[in-house]
Amino acid sequence: MENRADRVRTALLAAFPGAEVAIRDDSHRHAGHAGARPEGETHYAVRVVTPAFGGMNRVARSRAVHAALAAEFDAGMHALQLELRAPGEG
């Protein structure tokens, strides 16, 4: 059975084919906070580098990622820390 990080990676690669995707589960750092669950898999840091972000502002990039991950939010994912870049951006 896939864990949430695997499903997040699959969803992001489906939305942004060929993207560079890095995912870190930070749920342990949020124990006791809003949205945290004892089993974890609620808080993630995600880095996506894709040409699809070229010409998009920060808000549009974030909306695109959140749309791609809507099913995971519906299934209990609580928070994402995002680093969203086009190739060549610092």
Secondary structure as UniProt FT lines:
FT   HELIX           4..15
FT   TURN            17..18
FT   STRAND          20..25
FT   HELIX           27..30
FT   TURN            31..32
FT   TURN            34..35
FT   TURN            38..39
FT   STRAND          43..49
FT   HELIX           51..53
FT   TURN            54..55
FT   HELIX           58..68
FT   HELIX           70..74
FT   TURN            75..76
FT   STRAND          79..85
FT   TURN            87..88
//
